[in-house]
Amino acid sequence: MSDPVRRDRMTADQFIAWAIEQPQTEHFELVAGEVVAMAPERVGHVRAKQRIYTLLSRGAERLGGHCEVLMDGAVVVVDEATVYEPDAMLRCGPALPDDAVKITDPMIVVEVISRSLRALDSGLKFTDYFRIPSLRHYLVVRPEARVLIHHARGADGSITSRVLSTGPLVLDPPGIELATLFD
C-alpha cells in the first residue's frame, strides 16, 4: 500500500492513480499539486449530503434520463494540478462507463461545508470550479446555519450568487427545481 500522506507534488493523473490505492474510508483532494486529507464526516454533514443527492436525483429523473447525479467518490479534474471530490454533482450527456473516475463535464457541483475545509470549500473551490466550462451551478451547503449558497453562471458568463434558507431553488439549465433543503 502507498504512503497514506503524500508530501511531494503530483499531477492530476498521478494523484488519481495514488488515491485509488488508498483505503476506501480515506478521502483526499489535490489542490495546486498538493494532497489535502479530508477529515471523517460528522452525521449532520452526511445527512445534508444525502438530502441534496436525493433532491438532485429526483430532479434528474424528471428530466428523462440524460442526466445523472453522483455522490462523493468520483472526482472533478479542474486542471493538471487540481482534483476535487465534491459531495454531489450532476452531469448530463452520454452515460459514463462503470470504471470511470474522472468527471470532466459537471453541470452542478455541491459542497457541504465541513469545519476542517470551510475556507477551501467556500473560497478557492469557487474560482476553481468555475474554470470548468460545463459548470453552471455551484451549491455550497452550510447545514449548521441551515443555509444554501447558490452560485450560478449565466449564458453570458456572468456569475451571480444568492443565499437561501427557505423555498425552492430552480437550477436552469438543466431545468431542475429543488424543494427546500432544510425541513
N, C-alpha and C positions, 0 to 999 in steps of 0.2 A: 504494500500500500504506500502511497505517496505521503510526503510530509504534509500534515494537515494545515499548516500555516506557512504559505509560501511568502518569502521575503523579496525574491527577485521579481523584476518587471516581466510582464508577459503580454503577448498579443492576444487578441480575442480567441483565435483558434487554439493557441497553447492553453489558455485558461479553460476553455470548454473541455478539451481533452483531459486536463488535470481534474476539473470539477466533477466530471462524470465518474472518476475513480474514487471520489470521496464517499464516506458513508451517506446513505440517503437522508439521514437525520441532520446532516450538516449542510448549511447553505452559505454560499459566498457570492459576491459580485466583484466585477473588475472595474475599478474607477481610475481612469487615466493610467492604465497599465499596472496598477497595484491591487492586490487581493484584499477585499474587505470581508471579514467574517460577519455573518448575521446572527444575532442572538436568538435563543429559543423564543417562541412567541407566547404571549400571555393569552388566556382564554378569550378575553374581550377582543383581542386582535383577530383571533381565529374566527370568532363569531361574525365580526364585521366583514371579514373576507368571504365567509360562506354566504352571507346575506347579499353582498354585491355580486358575487358569482351567480347566485340563484336569480337575481333580478336581471342581470345581463343575459343569462341563458334563456329565460322566458322571453325576453325581447327578441333574441336571435331566432328562436323557434317561430315567432310570429312573422319574421321576415321570409321564411320559406326555405331555409336550409343552406344558403350560400355563405353564411357567416357562422363562425364557431367561437366559443368562449373557452379560454384555457385558464385554469387556476395555476398558482405558482408551480414551478418545475421547469417549464420551457423558458428560454432566455431571449431577451431582445438585444441584438447586437447594434449598438449605436455607431461605433467605428472600430478601428483595429485595436483600440486600447480601452474600450468601454463596453461592458456587458452587464446588463441589469436583469434581475429576476423579479418582475412585478408580481403583485399579489393576485392580479387577474388581468386579462386582456381579451380583446375581441379583434378578430381579423376576418376579412371577407375575401372570398376567392376560391380557387380550386382547393380541395382537401389536401392537407399535408400528409406525407407518409407517416406511419406509426413510429418510425425511428427518428423522426425529425427532432432536433433540439433547439435550433436557432429559428427565431421568428424575425423576419426582416420587414414585414409589412403590417404591423398592428395599426388598427384604426382607433382603438380605445385602449388606454393603459390605466390601470388602477393601482395606487399605492395606499395601503393602510398605514398610517403613521405609527412608527414604533418609537419608543423612548430612546433606544440606542442609535437610531439612524434618522432622527427627526430633521436635522439640518440638511442631510443629503436628500431625503425624500421630498422635502418641500422647497429646496433651493436648486442645487446643481442638477438634479434629475429633470426639473422643469425645462431648463435650457437644453439639456442633452436629448430628452425625448422629442422635443420639437425640432430637432435636426433631422428626424426621420420623416421623409416626405409623405408617407401614408398616414401619419398620426393626425387625427382631427380633435381628439378629446383626451385630456389628462385629468383624471379624477384623483384627488387627494382626500382620503377619509380620515377624520380625527374622531374616533369613537368616544373618547373620554369627554370631548366637548360637544358631541352629537352634531358635528358639522361636516359638510362635504364641500370641498373647494373644487369648482369646475373651471378648467382652463380649456378654451375651445379655439381652434384655428379656423377662421372663416375662409371662404373661397378666395378672397383677395390676399390671404396670407397673414392678416392681422390676428392677433391673439387677444381674446377677451377673457376676463376672469370674474367669477362671482362666487359668493359664499351662500350656501343653502343649509337650512336646518329643518325645513318642512317642505311639503309639497312635492309634486312630481318633477322630474328632470327629463327633458327631451334632448336626445343625442341625435342630431341630424347633420350629416349622414351618420349612420346608416338608416335612421328612422326608428329608433327605439325610444320608448318612454319608460322611465323607471319610476315606480311608485316611491313614496318616501322611504328613505333608507332607515330612518330611525322611527320605530313604533312607540 
